[in-house]
Structures are given as C-alpha cells and as structure tokens.
C-alpha cells in the first residue's frame, strides 16, 4: 500500500468517527422515539383483538353467497362427494360416477390386454361426458354437477335438480347378454329456462392401450361417424385432426381403436358434430378423442333424447348384429378391396372356422385356396411368356431386317407375327395385374380380423399383427 492510499483511508476513518460523535441523538430524542414505539405496539395489539365483528361479517357474507348459490341454477347439485354406481351383465362392467352422472369406466368382460389385465376401454378424470345448457345467463355443463343416483335392477337414473319441478336426468339401462346400453336424456321443466333451440352434448375420452404394439394400435384407431343418409367415414389415423360435420344429420359417432369401439348412436340424429383426435405421447394411451354433438331443442315440458351406447369388440359379425352399419368401422381396405374381403374372403373364412380348426391352419388353407383360384391366371401368364420366348428369334430377325431406325415399322411387323402365332403381348403381365387385388385384399383382411387377436400358431404369438 503506498503513502497516498494510506493517508486517504486514515482521513476517511477520522471523518466517520467524528460524524457518529457530533450527530448522535440527544437523550430527549431517544426518550421520544421509545414512547412512539410503545404507542404503535398498543395500536397493533388493539387491531388483533378487534376482529370479532370482522369474523361475524365474513361468516355472514360467506353464508349469503352459499345461500344464493343454493337458490341459483342447479344449486343443490353444485357440491357433493364423488361416488360410483355399477352396472353389470355377462359382457360389460360399467362404472357410473355421480360427478357428471356419466360413465366413468368400461370393462369388456372375457377380454384381456396383451399383458393379461382386464380390457378397460377408458377410465379416469380425463374422460368427460355432459350437456351444455345456456340457462340463467350463463353456460352450465352437467359434467360439473353432482347427480343423485337411483338404481333399480340394471337400470340407473342420475338426477340433478335445476329448481322447483325442473331437472335433468340421465337414464342408463343395461340389458342381459348385451353390449349396448340404452341411454336417455330427460330435460324436464326447462322449456322457459334454456335459451336457444339447441343443446350441446360433449364427450371426451382417452382410450387405453390393449395390444402389445402401440404403434400398430395407433395405425388402426380413429373417430368414425355416419351421416343419417350417407356412408361411414373417419378422421385421420396418423395425425391430430379436427373436423366439423355439417353435410347433414349424423346418426352416430364412434371412438374406435384397433379391436374395440365405444360408440354413441342417436335415434333422433345429431344436427351437427365436431370431432377431434389427438395422438398422445404418454405411454399406454392410444388416442385422445373429443366429440361436440348438437341436439335440437323444441322447448317441450319433457324433452327426451333417446340414444344407445355400444361398448365391445370390432368383430365384424358382432358389429353387424348391432345395426346402423357399425361393421363398416372394420377396415377391409380401399375400393374394391373391401368388397372382395366382405363378400368373398370373409364368408370363406367363416366357413372354414365352422370346422373348429386352429386359425393358423385356416390361414394356411386360405392361402392355398387363393393360389388355386389364381391358378388359371398364373397358367395363362406362364403360357404367354413361353410363347414369347419361342418367338424371340423371329422378332430379332425382324428387327435386324427392318432396322432400328424405323421403330414404327418394327412394331407393325411384330403385331403381324403375334397375330400369326396367336400370341397376346400383354398375356404375361395382365394375369399378374388381375390377381393383385386379391393379394392386397389379404393384406388388409388379416390385421383387422378380431378372431385372430392374441391367437398363436407355431412360433407366432399373435396372428393379428406382425412378428417383432
């Protein structure tokens, strides 16, 4: 440290010491500050003791708010405790939640996942179901209400009071030996309450993984729908997509995965619908589905909407037995492949299956039958190629005689030779082209056949998918 730095620091210390000595508070100032601190402490203590009146006012205010809520729309249904009610038959185990009055879980009896667990289509809080009502100046979603359940046999009525003589009811009725649940929505006494001429029904579901290959399950899963007077169609199977259906009334929508479906069928049909599919990144989840369905509202004293749920396998015969063209969810390929599969391959498969053979043997026999059916075309193809080989020396002679610089004349001479020998130049490739649709039909048929699910043969553990 140099002399200048030392001198500077010494002077700074002298100045600080002098300021503390000459500018310190007097005894009178210290006494006054102490009295002021004591008075502030007494004021704070009084503030702590005072809140008796404040607590009373707060309780009264909260009670007033609760009373207003109870007197408002669905006041008694705004709060509650979540509880479940079960519907059960030989094919389904359905869990109903009083929160939203909805189906919260569906188990397909007799079916297992790839790792031996019960096949549960969906469950959990991510699954929502309810109607949106424009009432009392606000939008009310029944998914947020607590319903009162009443069970009689295999029929459950979920009841939520709007007010005096006005309520919403969801009625679920599960018949024996059935994959269908009859479902009614009853809007009673709300004709002067609901604004507008439509009611929106919202359904969200996240379908759970059932098969070993999640990638394969993604490939065959999508929301399906059917217009009342139209064909069955679906959204993308490979990416996120949202679509508004406005071409006509919609008869049903279905949340389909590879071998199972959850479908909602309206007997009156939906006016409009918006469907959405998202591919989740979470392991164990197949697809996130969402449907916003518009129902007509006629402002009747007792407005009833009759519907049906189908929860079950995508077995072609089982879906067809339900009606409504639900079997068209089974991907049998593009036109004309789907007609080959539906009217030729599938009947032959069912016939062979009636003998009780193993599915591996049935596939082997089907392959042999395909080769037999294609034998005439294959024979013609081989015969045509053999004739062309015989004519090859004469064709080379014509080409050498005419010259390569006149291809038009060469082709004319070739045609004369073909006609003279009775050979069709397309005879070798045309039979191969004709048998291509049958081969491609098989390519679509087997991966979508429910009967092959989890069936093994020799070293193969699942005939419905590819070896890994």
C-alpha positions in Angstrom: 0.0 0.0 0.0 1.5 3.4 -1.0 1.6 6.5 1.2 -1.3 8.3 -0.6 -3.7 5.4 -0.2 -2.9 5.0 3.5 -3.4 8.7 4.1 -6.8 8.7 2.3 -8.1 5.7 4.3 -6.9 7.3 7.6 -8.8 10.6 6.8 -12.0 8.7 5.9 -11.9 6.9 9.3 -11.5 10.2 11.2 -14.5 11.7 9.3 -16.7 8.7 10.1 -15.8 8.7 13.8 -16.4 12.4 14.1 -19.9 12.2 12.4 -21.0 9.5 14.8 -19.9 11.6 17.8 -21.2 15.0 16.8 -24.5 13.9 15.2 -25.7 11.3 17.7 -29.4 11.8 19.0 -29.9 13.5 22.3 -31.4 11.9 25.4 -34.7 13.7 24.8 -34.9 12.4 21.2 -34.2 8.8 22.4 -37.0 9.1 25.0 -39.5 10.4 22.5 -38.7 7.6 20.0 -39.2 5.0 22.7 -42.7 6.4 23.6 -43.7 6.4 19.9 -42.7 2.7 19.6 -44.8 1.8 22.7 -47.9 3.6 21.3 -47.5 1.7 17.9 -47.4 -1.6 19.8 -50.6 -0.8 21.6 -52.4 0.1 18.4 -51.3 -3.3 16.8 -52.5 -5.2 19.8 -55.9 -3.5 19.6 -56.1 -4.4 15.9 -55.6 -8.1 16.8 -58.3 -8.1 19.4 -60.8 -6.3 17.3 -61.7 -8.9 14.6 -64.7 -10.5 16.4 -67.0 -8.2 14.4 -65.0 -8.9 11.2 -65.3 -12.7 11.6 -69.0 -12.4 12.1 -69.3 -10.3 8.9 -67.1 -12.7 7.0 -69.2 -15.7 8.1 -72.4 -13.9 7.3 -71.1 -12.9 3.8 -70.0 -16.5 3.0 -73.3 -17.8 4.2 -75.1 -15.3 2.0 -73.1 -16.4 -1.0 -73.8 -20.1 -0.3 -77.5 -19.3 0.1 -77.5 -17.5 -3.2 -75.7 -20.5 -4.9 -78.2 -22.9 -3.5 -81.1 -20.8 -4.8 -79.4 -20.5 -8.2 -79.5 -22.9 -11.1 -78.7 -26.5 -10.0 -77.8 -25.0 -6.6 -78.1 -28.3 -4.7 -76.0 -30.1 -7.4 -73.0 -27.8 -7.3 -71.4 -29.5 -4.4 -71.2 -33.1 -3.3 -69.0 -36.2 -2.7 -67.9 -38.4 -5.6 -69.4 -41.9 -5.5 -69.8 -44.7 -8.0 -72.7 -47.0 -9.2 -72.0 -50.2 -11.1 -74.0 -51.7 -14.0 -73.0 -55.3 -14.7 -74.0 -58.1 -17.1 -72.3 -61.1 -18.8 -70.4 -58.8 -21.3 -69.8 -55.5 -19.6 -68.8 -54.0 -16.3 -69.8 -50.3 -16.3 -68.9 -47.8 -13.6 -71.1 -44.7 -13.3 -70.0 -41.6 -11.4 -72.4 -39.2 -9.7 -70.0 -36.4 -10.7 -71.4 -35.5 -14.0 -73.8 -38.5 -14.0 -71.6 -40.1 -16.6 -70.0 -43.4 -17.5 -66.5 -43.2 -16.0 -65.2 -46.6 -16.8 -66.0 -49.5 -19.2 -64.6 -53.0 -18.9 -65.1 -55.6 -21.7 -65.7 -58.9 -20.0 -64.0 -62.0 -21.4 -61.2 -59.9 -23.0 -57.7 -59.2 -21.8 -54.9 -56.8 -22.7 -51.7 -58.1 -24.1 -50.3 -58.4 -20.6 -53.2 -60.3 -19.1 -55.1 -57.4 -17.5 -58.8 -56.8 -17.9 -59.7 -54.9 -21.1 -60.8 -51.4 -19.9 -61.6 -49.1 -22.7 -61.3 -45.8 -20.7 -61.3 -44.6 -17.1 -60.3 -41.6 -15.1 -60.9 -37.9 -14.8 -59.7 -37.2 -18.4 -63.0 -38.8 -19.6 -65.9 -36.3 -19.7 -69.5 -36.5 -20.7 -72.2 -34.0 -20.3 -74.6 -31.5 -21.9 -74.0 -27.7 -22.0 -77.1 -25.6 -21.3 -77.4 -21.8 -21.9 -79.6 -21.0 -18.9 -79.9 -18.1 -16.4 -77.5 -16.0 -18.5 -74.6 -18.5 -18.3 -73.4 -21.8 -19.7 -73.9 -24.8 -17.4 -72.1 -28.1 -18.0 -73.6 -31.1 -16.4 -70.2 -32.7 -16.2 -69.5 -30.3 -13.2 -72.7 -31.2 -11.3 -73.3 -33.9 -8.7 -76.2 -36.1 -9.6 -78.3 -38.3 -7.3 -78.3 -41.9 -8.5 -81.3 -44.3 -8.2 -80.7 -47.9 -9.1 -83.4 -50.5 -10.0 -82.0 -53.8 -11.2 -79.7 -53.0 -14.1 -81.2 -49.5 -14.6 -79.7 -46.4 -13.1 -81.3 -42.9 -13.1 -79.0 -39.9 -12.5 -81.0 -36.9 -11.3 -79.9 -33.2 -10.9 -82.5 -30.6 -9.8 -82.3 -27.2 -11.6 -85.0 -25.8 -9.3 -88.7 -26.4 -8.4 -90.1 -29.0 -10.8 -87.2 -28.6 -13.2 -84.4 -31.1 -13.6 -82.0 -33.1 -15.8 -82.0 -36.9 -15.9 -79.6 -39.3 -17.4 -81.1 -42.9 -17.6 -78.8 -45.9 -18.2 -80.3 -49.3 -18.9 -78.1 -52.4 -19.5 -79.9 -55.5 -20.8 -78.7 -59.1 -20.2 -76.2 -60.5 -22.7 -75.8 -57.2 -24.4 -73.0 -54.8 -25.4 -75.5 -52.0 -25.7 -76.5 -49.5 -23.0 -79.8 -47.7 -23.6 -79.3 -44.1 -22.7 -81.9 -41.4 -22.4 -81.5 -37.7 -21.6 -84.6 -36.1 -20.0 -84.9 -32.3 -19.7 -87.9 -31.6 -17.6 -89.5 -28.2 -16.9 -86.6 -26.3 -18.6 -88.6 -25.0 -21.6 -88.6 -21.5 -20.2 -85.0 -21.7 -18.9 -82.9 -22.9 -21.8 -82.1 -20.2 -24.3 -81.8 -21.1 -28.0 -83.0 -24.1 -30.0 -80.1 -26.4 -29.5 -78.4 -28.3 -26.7 -74.7 -29.4 -27.0 -73.6 -32.8 -25.9 -69.8 -33.1 -25.2 -67.9 -36.4 -24.9 -64.2 -36.7 -24.3 -62.4 -40.0 -23.9 -58.8 -41.2 -23.8 -58.6 -44.8 -24.9 -56.2 -47.1 -23.2 -53.7 -49.5 -24.8 -54.9 -53.0 -25.4 -52.4 -54.6 -27.8 -48.7 -55.2 -27.4 -47.7 -53.0 -30.3 -48.9 -49.4 -29.5 -47.7 -48.3 -32.9 -49.9 -50.8 -34.6 -52.8 -49.8 -32.4 -52.3 -46.2 -33.4 -52.4 -47.2 -37.1 -55.9 -48.6 -36.8 -57.5 -46.1 -34.4 -59.6 -43.1 -35.3 -63.0 -41.4 -34.6 -65.6 -42.8 -37.0 -69.0 -41.3 -37.9 -72.0 -41.9 -40.1 -74.4 -39.4 -41.7 -78.1 -40.4 -41.4 -78.3 -40.8 -45.2 -74.7 -41.3 -46.0 -71.6 -43.6 -45.7 -69.3 -44.3 -42.8 -66.2 -42.1 -42.7 -63.4 -41.3 -40.3 -60.8 -38.8 -39.3 -57.0 -39.3 -39.7 -55.4 -42.4 -38.2 -51.9 -41.0 -38.2 -52.1 -37.3 -37.0 -54.0 -34.8 -35.0 -57.1 -33.6 -36.8 -60.3 -31.7 -36.1 -63.4 -31.7 -38.4 -66.8 -30.1 -38.4 -69.6 -32.4 -39.8 -72.1 -30.1 -41.4 -73.3 -32.0 -44.5 -76.4 -33.4 -42.8 -77.7 -35.1 -39.7 -75.3 -37.5 -38.0 -76.6 -40.9 -36.9 -73.7 -42.0 -34.8 -70.1 -41.3 -33.7 -67.6 -43.9 -32.5 -64.3 -43.7 -30.7 -62.6 -46.7 -32.4 -59.4 -48.4 -31.6 -57.9 -51.4 -33.3 -60.1 -54.1 -31.9 -62.6 -52.3 -29.6 -65.1 -49.4 -30.0 -67.1 -47.0 -27.9 -70.0 -45.8 -30.0 -72.9 -43.4 -29.3 -76.0 -43.7 -31.5 -78.8 -41.2 -31.6 -82.2 -42.3 -32.6 -83.2 -38.7 -33.4 -79.8 -38.0 -35.0 -77.5 -35.1 -34.2 -77.9 -31.8 -36.1 -74.2 -31.1 -36.3 -71.0 -32.5 -34.8 -67.3 -31.6 -34.3 -64.9 -34.4 -33.9 -61.3 -34.2 -32.9 -58.4 -36.7 -32.5 -55.0 -36.2 -30.9 -52.1 -38.6 -30.7 -50.8 -38.6 -27.1 -47.2 -39.0 -26.3 -47.9 -40.7 -22.9 -47.1 -44.4 -22.9 -50.2 -46.7 -22.6 -52.6 -44.2 -24.2 -53.9 -44.9 -27.8 -55.7 -41.7 -28.8 -57.5 -38.7 -27.2 -61.0 -38.3 -28.7 -63.4 -35.5 -28.5 -66.9 -35.1 -29.8 -69.2 -32.0 -29.6 -72.7 -33.0 -30.7 -75.6 -30.7 -31.3 -79.1 -31.8 -30.4 -82.3 -29.9 -31.5 -84.3 -28.4 -28.6 -88.0 -27.9 -29.1 -88.7 -26.3 -25.7 -91.0 -29.1 -24.6 -92.0 -29.6 -21.0 -90.4 -33.0 -21.1 -87.7 -33.2 -23.8 -86.4 -36.7 -24.3 -83.4 -37.8 -26.3 -83.1 -41.5 -26.9 -79.7 -42.9 -27.6 -77.6 -46.1 -27.3 -74.0 -46.8 -26.3 -72.1 -49.7 -27.8 -69.1 -50.9 -26.0 -67.5 -54.0 -27.4 -65.2 -55.7 -29.9 -64.7 -54.8 -33.5 -65.7 -58.4 -34.6 -67.4 -57.9 -37.9 -70.4 -60.2 -37.2 -70.9 -58.6 -33.8 -70.9 -55.1 -35.1 -73.2 -56.0 -38.0 -75.7 -57.5 -35.5 -76.0 -54.1 -33.8 -77.2 -52.5 -37.0 -76.6 -48.9 -38.1 -73.7 -50.0 -40.3 -71.3 -50.1 -37.4 -69.4 -53.0 -39.0 -68.0 -50.5 -41.6 -65.6 -49.4 -38.9 -63.6 -52.6 -39.6 -61.0 -51.6 -42.2 -61.3 -54.0 -45.0 -59.3 -51.9 -47.4 -60.0 -49.5 -50.2 -62.5 -50.0 -53.0 -62.7 -52.6 -54.5 -60.6 -54.5 -51.9 -63.2 -54.1 -49.1 -65.9 -55.7 -51.3 -63.6 -58.6 -52.1 -63.0 -59.1 -48.4 -66.6 -58.6 -47.2 -68.3 -60.8 -49.9 -65.6 -63.4 -50.7 -62.8 -63.7 -48.2 -64.8 -63.3 -45.0 -67.5 -65.8 -45.9 -64.9 -68.4 -46.8 -63.0 -67.7 -43.6 -66.3 -68.1 -41.6 -67.0 -71.4 -43.4 -63.6 -72.8 -42.5 -63.9 -71.5 -39.0 -67.1 -73.5 -38.6 -65.0 -76.7 -38.6 -63.2 -75.7 -35.4 -59.8 -75.6 -36.9 -57.0 -73.5 -35.5 -56.7 -70.1 -37.0 -53.1 -70.8 -38.2 -54.4 -73.8 -40.2 -57.3 -71.7 -41.6 -54.9 -69.0 -42.8 -52.8 -71.8 -44.5 -55.9 -73.2 -46.2 -57.0 -69.7 -47.3 -53.6 -69.1 -48.8 -53.8 -72.5 -50.7 -57.3 -71.6 -51.9 -56.0 -68.3 -53.1 -53.3 -70.0 -55.1 -55.8 -72.4 -56.6 -58.2 -69.6 -57.5 -55.3 -67.7 -59.2 -54.0 -70.9 -61.0 -55.8 -70.2 -64.3 -54.4 -66.7 -64.5 -50.9 -67.9 -63.4 -51.1 -70.7 -66.1 -52.0 -68.2 -68.8 -49.2 -65.9 -67.7 -46.6 -68.7 -67.9 -48.0 -69.9 -71.3 -47.8 -66.4 -72.8 -44.3 -65.9 -71.6 -43.3 -69.3 -73.0 -44.7 -68.4 -76.4 -42.9 -65.1 -76.4 -39.6 -66.9 -75.7 -40.3 -69.1 -78.8 -40.9 -66.1 -81.0 -37.9 -64.3 -79.7 -35.5 -65.5 -82.6 -38.1 -64.4 -85.2 -38.5 -61.0 -83.5 -34.8 -60.5 -83.5 -34.7 -61.4 -87.2 -37.4 -58.8 -88.0 -35.6 -56.1 -86.0 -32.4 -56.8 -87.9 -34.1 -56.9 -91.3 -36.1 -53.7 -90.8 -33.5 -51.8 -88.8 -33.6 -50.0 -85.5 -34.0 -46.6 -87.2 -37.7 -47.4 -88.1 -39.4 -48.4 -84.8 -42.9 -47.9 -86.2 -42.4 -50.5 -89.0 -40.8 -52.9 -86.4 -43.9 -52.7 -84.2 -46.1 -53.4 -87.2 -44.1 -56.5 -88.2 -44.2 -57.6 -84.5 -48.0 -57.4 -84.5 -48.3 -59.4 -87.7 -46.1 -62.1 -86.1 -48.2 -62.1 -82.8 -51.4 -62.4 -84.8 -50.0 -65.2 -86.9 -48.8 -67.2 -83.9 -51.9 -66.4 -81.8 -49.9 -64.6 -79.0 -51.1 -61.7 -76.9 -48.1 -59.5 -76.0 -49.9 -58.5 -72.7 -50.7 -62.1 -71.8 -47.7 -62.3 -69.5 -48.4 -59.2 -67.3 -52.2 -58.9 -67.5 -52.9 -62.1 -65.3 -50.5 -60.8 -62.7 -52.3 -57.4 -62.6 -55.7 -59.2 -62.2 -54.5 -61.2 -59.3 -53.0 -58.2 -57.5 -56.4 -57.1 -55.9 -56.9 -60.5 -54.3 -53.4 -60.5 -52.8 -53.8 -56.9 -51.5 -57.2 -57.8 -50.0 -55.5 -60.4 -47.8 -53.0 -57.8 -46.7 -55.9 -55.7 -45.3 -58.0 -58.6 -44.1 -55.8 -60.4 -41.5 -54.6 -57.4 -39.4 -58.2 -56.3 -38.9 -59.8 -59.6 -38.1 -60.7 -59.7 -34.4 -60.8 -63.5 -34.4 -57.0 -63.6 -34.9 -56.4 -61.3 -31.9 -54.0 -63.0 -29.4 -54.2 -66.3 -31.3 -50.9 -68.1 -31.6 -49.6 -70.6 -34.1 -46.2 -72.3 -34.0 -43.6 -69.6 -33.1 -46.1 -66.7 -33.7 -47.7 -65.3 -30.5 -50.3 -63.1 -32.2 -51.7 -63.8 -35.7 -53.3 -60.3 -35.9 -50.0 -58.4 -36.0 -46.6 -58.7 -37.4 -43.7 -60.6 -35.7 -41.4 -58.4 -33.7 
